[in-house]
Amino acid sequence: QVQVVESGGGLVQAGGSLRLSCTASGLTTDGYAMAWFRQAPGKEREGVSCISWTFGSAVYAASVKGRFTISKDNAKNTLYLQMNSLKPEDTAMYYCAARRSTFCSASWFQLLDEYNSWGQGTQVTVSS
């Protein structure tokens, strides 16, 4: 069972940047899809981005494309989310998730039930 732990959240002004990290343990030689989700107060959890742990290909939600970049460091078993040009509407708890797959698909990467490993989240607050 893969375990993930997020870090790097904080308070930032609109237009600023923040980088989130997610450290994974229990990874095997199987392929994994690693993703970032977020949940704002009173809203449903939404998929932000997903990356293939094997191939590095990534998909993004339309709301963050061009501003956020997902990346990974296989040697450190760490997933990242670089967030630039942050907006107040990006304020949310950000979660890391994992599932077995060699790729991320736009058809399912935002579906919560596709993932079986979740972290506790890290809070990101963007002030206006």
C-alpha positions in Angstrom: 0.0 0.0 0.0 1.4 3.4 -1.1 1.5 6.1 1.6 1.8 9.8 0.7 2.5 12.8 2.8 2.0 16.4 1.6 4.0 19.5 2.6 4.7 23.0 1.5 1.4 24.7 1.9 1.1 28.2 3.3 -0.2 31.7 2.9 0.8 33.7 -0.2 -0.4 36.9 -1.9 -2.3 36.8 -5.1 0.2 36.6 -8.0 2.7 34.8 -5.9 4.1 31.2 -6.1 4.2 28.2 -3.9 5.6 24.7 -4.4 3.9 21.7 -2.8 5.7 18.4 -2.2 4.3 14.9 -1.7 6.6 12.2 -0.4 5.6 8.6 -1.3 6.5 5.4 0.4 5.7 1.8 -0.4 6.2 2.3 -4.2 7.1 -0.8 -6.1 8.3 -1.4 -9.7 4.7 -1.2 -10.8 3.6 1.9 -12.6 1.8 4.6 -10.7 -0.3 7.6 -11.5 0.3 10.4 -9.0 -2.1 13.3 -8.7 -2.9 16.5 -6.9 -6.5 17.3 -5.8 -7.8 20.3 -4.0 -10.9 21.0 -1.9 -12.1 24.5 -1.0 -14.6 25.0 1.9 -18.1 24.0 0.9 -16.9 22.6 -2.5 -16.3 19.2 -3.8 -12.7 17.8 -4.1 -11.4 18.5 -7.6 -8.6 17.0 -9.6 -5.8 19.5 -10.4 -3.2 17.5 -12.2 -1.8 13.9 -12.7 1.5 12.6 -13.8 2.7 9.2 -14.8 5.4 8.0 -12.4 6.9 5.9 -15.2 6.8 8.1 -18.2 6.4 11.6 -16.8 3.4 12.5 -19.0 1.0 14.8 -17.3 -2.6 16.2 -17.6 -4.1 19.3 -16.0 -7.4 20.8 -15.1 -8.4 23.7 -17.3 -8.5 26.0 -14.3 -4.7 25.6 -13.6 -3.2 24.9 -17.0 -0.4 27.3 -17.8 -0.1 28.3 -14.1 0.7 25.0 -12.3 3.3 22.5 -13.2 3.4 18.9 -11.8 6.7 17.1 -11.7 8.4 14.2 -9.9 11.8 13.1 -8.6 11.8 9.3 -8.7 15.1 9.1 -6.8 13.5 11.0 -3.9 10.0 9.4 -4.3 8.7 12.9 -4.3 5.9 14.5 -6.3 5.8 18.3 -6.7 3.2 20.9 -7.7 4.7 24.3 -8.7 2.0 26.9 -8.5 2.5 30.3 -10.1 0.3 33.3 -10.6 -1.8 32.2 -7.7 -5.4 33.5 -7.4 -7.6 33.7 -4.3 -9.8 31.0 -5.9 -6.8 28.6 -5.6 -7.3 28.7 -1.9 -8.0 25.1 -0.8 -6.7 22.1 1.0 -4.4 20.3 -1.5 -4.2 16.5 -1.4 -1.8 14.0 -3.0 -3.2 10.8 -4.4 -1.9 7.6 -6.0 -3.1 4.7 -8.0 -1.6 1.9 -10.0 -1.4 2.9 -13.7 1.4 3.7 -16.2 -0.4 6.7 -17.4 -2.9 9.5 -16.5 -6.0 9.8 -18.6 -8.1 12.9 -19.0 -11.1 10.7 -18.8 -10.5 9.6 -15.2 -7.7 11.6 -13.5 -10.2 13.8 -11.7 -12.3 10.9 -10.4 -11.7 10.4 -6.7 -12.7 6.7 -6.8 -9.8 6.0 -9.2 -7.2 6.5 -6.4 -6.6 4.3 -3.4 -4.0 6.2 -1.6 -4.5 9.7 -0.1 -2.6 12.0 2.0 -3.9 14.3 4.8 -3.6 17.4 2.8 -1.7 20.7 3.1 -3.5 24.1 3.2 -2.9 26.8 0.6 -4.3 30.2 1.2 -4.1 33.0 -1.3 -4.8 36.5 -0.1 -6.1 39.2 -2.4 
